[in-house]
């Protein structure tokens, strides 16, 4: 019997944890899986998983070699990010850095345009056990702000049903945590490089 996509995704998360350990770095899940991670289980199928990688560009070659050891195909993307693929599962990796003091983190989503700056604390340092697999993830607050303002990442973004569903779930998670939703947008900014 063929494994379901989310079972394969859990295996990919475990591989990613091993790769991060092997290259002495940290990766944080962001994107569509964040609401699932903080809810404790998958509620829909995911075809990929996205990570912010601490200093990806400094460890690029080592990460590529390590994924190759695990038998994954790896591709460098035009923006300097990486895509690892095994069968029908993909891991997308984006560069993030933490300037001295670690008060804010920077994510170079579209490096030619600039970077997104957000509170370092929105990178959850506590390991989360998700369906028996250890991982790190961005906070629901970070993902909520991104889902609420998708055009900050992609000016031609078309909101999909799953995006609206994720936004509603993230909102519910954040409210349960006692966080003021109105205060979140001011914590994130797009810094343009001229």
PECORJO-V894039 format. One line per field, one symbol per residue. ss: DSSP state (@ for helix, = for strand, . for the rest). phi: phi as a letter, one per 20 degrees, with the letter a starting at -180 (. if undefined). A space follows every 50 residues. Layout:
ss = ???
phi = ???
//
This chain:
ss = ....@@@@@@@@@@@@@@@@@@@...====..@@@@@@@........=== ====.@@@.@@@@@@@@@@...====.....=====..=========... ...====......======@@@=....===..===.==.@@@@@@@@@.@ @@........@@@@@@@@@@@@@@@@....@@@.@@@=====..
phi = .fffgfffffffffffgfffffelbcccfcnfefffgfeoafdbfcebcd cedflgffdgfffffffffenefcceefeneccdcbmddcddcdfcccgg nlfcdcdefcgfeqbddbfgffefeefdedlndfbdbfffffffffffcf ffebgdfdfdgfffffgfffgfffffemefffefgfecbedeee
//
